[in-house]
Amino acid sequence: MGILQDKTLVITGGTRGLGLAIAKAAAAEGARVVIGSRSAASVERAVAELTAAGAQATGITCDVSDLTQVEALAEHAVATFGRFDVWINNAGYAPPFGPTMHIAPAAFMVAVQTNIIGTYHGSLVALRAFLPAGRGKLINILGRGSDGKPAEMQNGYASSKAWERSFTLGLAQEYKESGVGIYAINPGMMTTDFLTNLTAVSGYEKRLNAMPTIIRTWATPPEAPAQRVVWLASSATDGKTGLSLNEIGPGKMLGGALREGWRRLLRRPAPPIDMKIAVIPAALPLARKR
Ligand SMILES: NC(=O)c1ccc[n+]([C@@H]2O[C@H](COP(=O)([O-])OP(=O)(O)OC[C@H]3O[C@@H](n4cnc5c(N)ncnc54)[C@H](OP(=O)(O)O)[C@@H]3O)[C@@H](O)[C@H]2O)c1
C-alpha cells in the first residue's frame, strides 16, 4: 500500500514540470490526482498521460489568478472523487530576466497574480474545506527569494516567493491547533520549461550565458523534489505543521560544484543543456549617459 493510498491531491499547474511530476509520484503512492492549468489542451494531455500510466486522474482548466476558477477546481475534485485531502499551490510564473523598471507592468502583474494571488486563492479554497473538518494538508511551492534574500534581475519573482513563504508560515501559526498541516517547500532548481525556456530584457541576455553551467551543476529533474512533496503530503508530517523545506541547501550546492569540477578535471564532455532564451525590448528605454 502506498503512502498516499485513498488520498486525493489537487495540484495547481499540474500539467507539466514539477506539478506533473508530483501528480505521477503521488499516483504511484496510491493517490487520486486532480490537476489544473490555463491550457485546456495541456490538461487533456496530462490527464491522458496519467490515466495511461494507471492513475486515477482528472483535471479542468484553472487559472489560479481567478478565484471562481480555483473554486471550480475544488468543486471538480469533490464531484469526481468525493473530497480532497491535500492541496498543492504549485502554479508559478517568472517575469522576464532583467531590471525591475525594464519589465513591462503586465508581466510583473502576471507574477503577482499567479504567485501571490494564486497562492492566496488556493490556500483560501483549501482551508475552507480543511478547517471545518479539522484535517487536510496545504503545501505551497516556494522558489528563489523565499529565503528573503533579494535576487537582482528576478525581483518580481523572488519577492513574490518571499511573500509566499511568509504567508504560508503565517497561516501555519494561525491554524496550528486546527489539525490541518500547512507546509512550504523550495524545490530548488529543476530542469523544467521554467528554467530552460527563458526570456530576457534586451541588453541583459548575456548575463544568462552561465545558465547551462548553472543548470548542469545544480538543477535536478523535477522527479526528485516531487518525492519530497509526496512525503510532505503523507502522514509522515502529521503534527508537523509549519515545516518549511529547502531542497537546495549548502550540501547540495557543494556536491554539485564538486561534480562539475571533477568533470572538468577529467575533461569529460559537458552534457548538453537544451536552453532557449528569447530577448524582448526593455519596457522602459535606458536613459542615455551624457
Ligand atoms: N524550475 C525551477 O527551477 C524552479 C525552482 C524553484 C521553484 N520553482 C517553482 O516550482 C513551481 C513549478 O515550476 P515548474 O518549474 O514546474 O514550472 P513550469 O514547467 O513552467 O510549469 C508551470 C505549470 O504552472 C501552470 N501555470 C502557470 N501559470 C498558471 C496560472 N496562472 N494558473 C494555473 N496554472 C498556471 C503551467 O501550465 P499553463 O501554462 O497551461 O497554465 C504549468 O503546468 C513554480 O511555483 C515555480 O516557481 C521552480
The ligand as an ORCA input file, in Angstrom:
! r2SCAN-3c Opt
* xyz 0 1
  N      12.032     25.125    -12.315
  C      12.736     25.662    -11.333
  O      13.980     25.779    -11.416
  C      12.051     26.126    -10.072
  C      12.869     26.444     -8.977
  C      12.280     26.814     -7.771
  C      10.899     26.877     -7.691
  N      10.117     26.603     -8.773
  C       8.652     26.693     -8.596
  O       8.088     25.416     -8.853
  C       6.751     25.576     -9.340
  C       6.594     24.775    -10.619
  O       7.550     25.241    -11.552
  P       7.933     24.427    -12.851
  O       9.392     24.536    -12.971
  O       7.278     23.117    -12.860
  O       7.267     25.390    -13.950
  P       6.729     25.075    -15.431
  O       7.431     23.906    -16.001
  O       6.773     26.392    -16.121
  O       5.207     24.653    -15.171
  C       4.323     25.604    -14.628
  C       2.943     24.999    -14.518
  O       2.071     26.009    -13.970
  C       0.999     26.245    -14.876
  N       0.608     27.643    -14.732
  C       1.308     28.759    -14.995
  N       0.582     29.862    -14.717
  C      -0.617     29.408    -14.243
  C      -1.780     30.055    -13.768
  N      -1.905     31.393    -13.727
  N      -2.816     29.279    -13.351
  C      -2.730     27.931    -13.383
  N      -1.660     27.267    -13.827
  C      -0.607     28.001    -14.247
  C       1.541     25.843    -16.248
  O       0.525     25.467    -17.167
  P      -0.204     26.520    -18.174
  O       0.877     27.276    -18.851
  O      -1.022     25.634    -19.055
  O      -1.066     27.372    -17.283
  C       2.365     24.612    -15.866
  O       1.527     23.496    -15.711
  C       6.545     27.079     -9.519
  O       5.856     27.586     -8.416
  C       7.960     27.639     -9.567
  O       8.001     28.970     -9.116
  C      10.667     26.218     -9.967
*
